[in-house]
Amino acid sequence: MKTILSGIQPSGKITLGNYLGAIKNFVEMQNNADEDTNIFIFIADLHAITVYQDPVELRKSIKSLAAIYLACGLDPNKSTIFIQSEVKEHAEIGYLLQTMTYVGELERMTQYKDKMQKQVQGVSSALLTYPVLMAGDILLYNSNYVPVGVDQKQHLELSRTLAERFNNRYSETFNVPEPIIQKVGAKIMSLQDPTSKMSKSDKLEKASIFLLDDEATIRKKIASAVTDSEAKVYFDQENKPGISNLLTILSCCTLKSIDELVEDCKDMNYGEFKKIVADALVEKLMPIQQRYNEILNSEELDLILTEGAKKASYFANKTITKMKRKMGIGRKQ
């Protein structure tokens, strides 16, 4: 039996980058998985609170992300969909693994360094330790494979390290998880600064396409996307990052290769090319938005999340029980 696990934080609005780089990949894996594969997709609300979140907005975002998962094609009959905080073992394994993690390992994390520099009112200890919680998310279900963005690969390496460390210290317990990184679309860049990743937290609204943007907004943002002065459509990430980013987005939406798209668009000016990209995005996102609006406040959504938490808890409890026994915690032998 193989297990695949991944999740997204419910902080902020979900971007096109989150969809093309993560959720779309979840759906494809789900649909291509065989009967011997367990797929766990969760909403990482414990990770979201490593920095302050408005409680009312966070609760809305959790439910919204769950509806987006389903609207994008995740099927509760094929994948276990749940909210991280509703499975208490996530927090528990986070602490158990902290006892085996060295401070130096956490201080070397690139994302910790970046986030620490941006903190104004002090640094939460959770910002330092959340890679351990992430490792716990993965190991709790004894995952074999984890879909990750290229910027999360360092965190997966910590998961692999902790799995091996636990196995060596307490006997064979965990699989050593492997990353799944998409070749195309793993990293969608900002429309206004195509050398930086598209981000939920970007203060410049037109830098990101959000999954729930209306058609007019999508077209306006693509039309204003930064390109270059050469006026030729081809892929060159170093010298033409804006056009290369738009080609990547178009490839993910149309399922055509970059080479095919360059051939199709080689005689277009940038205005014509951007219209093609906007058309493809609108065609891709409008059905998702329709399904999202149907399910957001439905009883179906709550039933799916409740059932998902029950199933996840069943697997998680078995792992925690085994870990405690091997670590000598509690009364049970």
C-alpha positions in Angstrom: 0.0 0.0 0.0 1.4 3.4 -1.0 0.5 6.7 0.6 0.6 10.2 -0.9 0.0 13.3 1.3 0.0 17.0 0.8 -1.7 20.2 2.0 -2.0 23.9 1.7 -2.3 26.7 4.3 -5.7 28.5 4.4 -4.1 31.9 5.0 -5.0 34.5 2.4 -6.6 33.9 -1.0 -5.7 30.9 -3.1 -3.6 32.0 -6.1 -3.3 30.6 -9.6 0.2 29.4 -8.5 -1.4 27.4 -5.7 -3.8 25.8 -8.2 -1.3 25.1 -11.0 1.6 24.2 -8.8 -0.3 22.1 -6.2 -4.0 21.5 -6.3 -4.1 20.6 -10.0 -1.3 18.1 -9.4 -3.3 16.6 -6.4 -6.2 16.0 -8.7 -4.1 14.4 -11.4 -2.4 12.1 -8.9 -5.8 11.1 -7.4 -7.2 10.3 -10.8 -4.1 8.3 -11.9 -3.7 6.4 -8.6 -4.3 2.7 -8.4 -6.4 0.9 -5.8 -3.4 0.3 -3.6 -2.7 4.1 -3.0 -4.0 6.1 -0.1 -4.2 9.8 -0.8 -4.5 12.3 2.1 -5.1 16.0 1.3 -5.4 18.4 4.2 -6.0 22.0 5.1 -2.9 23.1 7.0 -4.5 25.5 9.5 -2.0 24.7 12.3 0.7 25.9 9.9 -1.3 29.1 9.2 -1.1 30.2 12.8 2.7 30.3 12.9 1.9 34.0 12.3 -1.1 35.9 13.6 -4.4 35.3 11.7 -7.6 37.1 12.3 -9.8 34.2 13.7 -12.9 35.1 11.8 -11.1 35.4 8.5 -9.1 32.2 9.1 -12.3 30.2 9.8 -13.7 31.5 6.5 -10.5 30.7 4.6 -10.5 27.1 6.0 -14.0 26.4 4.6 -13.2 28.3 1.4 -10.1 26.1 0.7 -12.1 23.0 1.4 -14.6 24.1 -1.2 -11.9 24.9 -3.6 -10.4 21.5 -3.2 -13.7 19.9 -4.2 -14.4 22.4 -7.0 -11.0 21.7 -8.6 -11.8 18.0 -8.7 -10.7 16.3 -5.5 -13.1 13.4 -4.9 -13.8 12.3 -1.3 -14.3 8.8 -2.6 -10.8 8.7 -3.9 -8.9 11.1 -1.5 -9.2 11.7 2.2 -9.8 15.4 2.6 -9.6 16.9 6.1 -8.7 19.9 8.3 -5.3 19.4 10.1 -6.4 20.7 13.5 -9.3 18.3 13.6 -6.8 15.4 13.8 -5.2 16.0 17.2 -2.3 13.6 16.4 -0.7 16.3 14.1 0.1 18.5 17.0 1.2 15.5 19.1 3.7 14.1 16.5 5.0 17.6 16.0 6.2 17.6 19.6 7.5 14.0 19.6 9.7 14.8 16.6 10.9 18.0 18.1 12.6 15.9 20.8 14.8 14.5 18.0 15.4 17.6 15.9 18.4 19.8 16.4 18.1 23.6 16.6 20.8 24.0 14.0 18.8 22.0 11.5 15.9 24.4 11.9 18.0 27.6 11.9 19.3 26.6 8.5 15.9 26.5 6.9 15.7 29.2 4.1 12.1 30.0 4.7 12.7 30.5 8.4 15.5 33.0 7.6 13.2 34.8 5.1 10.2 35.0 7.4 12.3 36.0 10.4 13.6 39.1 8.5 10.0 40.2 7.8 8.7 39.9 11.4 8.2 43.3 13.0 7.0 42.4 16.5 9.3 39.4 17.3 9.6 35.9 15.9 7.2 33.2 17.0 8.9 30.0 18.1 6.5 28.2 15.8 8.2 29.8 12.8 11.4 28.0 13.8 9.7 24.6 14.6 7.0 24.4 11.9 9.2 22.3 9.6 9.0 19.7 12.3 5.2 19.9 12.3 5.4 19.5 8.5 7.6 16.4 8.9 5.0 15.1 11.4 2.2 15.7 8.9 4.1 13.5 6.4 5.3 10.7 8.8 1.9 10.5 10.6 0.5 8.6 7.6 3.8 6.9 6.8 3.8 8.6 3.4 5.8 7.3 0.5 5.4 10.3 -1.7 4.8 14.0 -1.1 4.0 16.6 -3.9 6.0 19.7 -3.1 7.0 22.9 -4.7 10.7 23.5 -5.3 10.8 25.8 -2.4 9.5 23.1 0.0 12.1 20.5 -0.9 14.4 21.5 2.0 11.5 20.8 4.4 11.0 17.4 2.9 14.7 16.7 3.4 14.1 17.2 7.1 11.2 14.7 7.0 13.6 12.2 5.4 16.2 12.9 8.0 13.8 12.5 11.0 12.3 9.3 9.5 15.8 7.8 9.2 16.8 9.1 12.7 13.7 7.6 14.3 14.2 4.3 12.5 17.9 4.1 13.6 17.1 5.1 17.2 13.9 3.1 17.9 13.8 0.4 15.1 12.2 0.5 11.6 9.0 2.5 11.8 8.7 5.0 8.9 9.0 5.0 5.2 11.5 7.6 4.0 9.3 9.9 1.8 10.2 10.9 -1.7 9.3 14.2 -3.3 7.0 14.6 -6.4 7.9 17.8 -8.2 6.1 18.9 -11.4 8.4 19.6 -14.4 6.0 22.3 -15.6 4.0 24.7 -13.4 5.7 23.8 -10.1 6.5 27.5 -9.6 4.3 30.2 -11.0 5.8 33.6 -10.8 4.5 37.1 -10.0 2.9 38.9 -12.9 4.6 42.1 -11.9 8.0 40.7 -10.8 8.5 37.5 -12.7 11.7 36.8 -10.9 9.7 36.2 -7.7 7.1 33.5 -6.9 3.4 34.4 -7.2 2.3 34.8 -3.5 -0.9 35.1 -1.5 0.8 37.8 0.6 2.0 40.1 -2.2 0.8 43.6 -1.4 0.5 44.4 -5.1 -3.0 43.0 -6.0 -2.3 42.8 -9.8 0.8 40.7 -9.2 -1.3 37.6 -8.6 -4.2 35.9 -10.2 -6.5 34.5 -7.5 -8.6 31.4 -8.2 -11.8 33.3 -7.4 -11.0 36.4 -9.5 -13.8 37.3 -12.0 -13.3 37.3 -15.7 -12.7 41.0 -16.1 -10.1 41.0 -13.3 -8.3 38.1 -14.8 -8.1 39.7 -18.2 -7.0 43.0 -16.7 -4.2 41.4 -14.7 -2.8 39.4 -17.6 -3.0 42.5 -19.9 -0.8 44.4 -17.4 1.7 41.5 -16.8 5.3 42.6 -17.1 7.1 41.3 -20.2 10.1 42.9 -22.1 10.8 45.1 -25.1 11.9 42.3 -27.5 8.3 41.6 -28.8 9.0 37.9 -29.5 7.4 35.0 -27.8 9.8 32.2 -26.8 10.9 30.6 -23.5 14.0 31.9 -21.8 13.6 32.1 -18.1 16.7 34.1 -17.4 16.3 36.8 -20.1 12.5 36.7 -20.7 11.1 35.8 -17.3 7.7 37.5 -17.9 7.0 35.8 -21.2 8.3 32.5 -19.9 6.0 32.7 -16.9 3.0 33.3 -19.2 4.0 30.4 -21.4 4.2 28.2 -18.3 0.7 29.3 -17.3 -0.6 28.7 -20.8 1.0 25.3 -20.9 -0.6 24.3 -17.6 -4.1 25.4 -18.7 -4.0 23.9 -22.2 -1.8 20.8 -21.5 0.3 21.7 -24.6 4.0 21.7 -24.3 6.0 24.9 -24.1 7.6 24.1 -27.5 4.1 23.6 -29.1 3.0 26.9 -27.7 6.0 28.8 -28.9 5.4 27.5 -32.4 1.7 28.5 -32.2 2.5 32.0 -30.9 5.8 32.9 -32.6 4.1 35.4 -35.0 2.0 37.1 -32.3 2.6 40.4 -30.7 2.5 40.6 -26.9 -1.1 41.9 -26.9 -2.3 39.0 -28.9 -0.3 36.5 -26.9 -1.7 37.8 -23.6 -5.2 37.5 -24.9 -4.6 33.8 -25.6 -3.3 33.4 -22.1 -6.3 35.2 -20.6 -8.8 33.2 -22.7 -7.2 29.9 -21.5 -7.3 31.1 -17.9 -11.0 32.1 -18.1 -11.9 28.8 -19.7 -10.1 26.9 -17.0 -11.3 28.9 -13.9 -14.9 29.7 -14.6 -16.2 26.1 -14.2 -14.2 25.8 -11.0 -15.8 29.0 -9.6 -19.3 27.8 -10.5 -18.7 24.5 -8.6 -17.2 26.4 -5.7 -20.2 28.6 -5.3 -22.5 25.5 -5.3 -20.6 23.7 -2.6 -19.3 26.4 -0.3 -22.3 26.5 2.1 -23.7 23.1 1.4 -24.2 20.3 4.0 -22.1 18.1 1.7 -19.0 20.1 2.5 -19.3 19.6 6.3 -20.1 15.9 5.8 -17.0 15.4 3.7 -14.7 17.1 6.2 -16.2 15.2 9.1 -15.8 11.9 7.4 -12.3 12.8 6.3 -11.2 13.7 9.8 -12.5 10.4 11.1 -10.6 8.4 8.5 -7.4 10.4 9.0 -7.6 10.0 12.7 -7.8 6.3 12.4 -4.5 6.1 10.6 -2.9 8.8 12.7 -3.7 7.2 16.0 -2.1 4.0 14.9 1.1 5.8 14.2 1.2 7.8 17.4 0.5 4.7 19.5 3.4 2.9 17.8 5.7 5.8 18.3 4.9 6.2 22.0 5.4 2.5 22.6 8.8 2.6 20.9 9.9 5.8 22.7 8.9 4.4 26.1 6.1 7.0 26.7 3.1 6.0 28.9 2.3 2.7 30.6 1.7 0.4 27.6 4.4 -2.0 26.6 
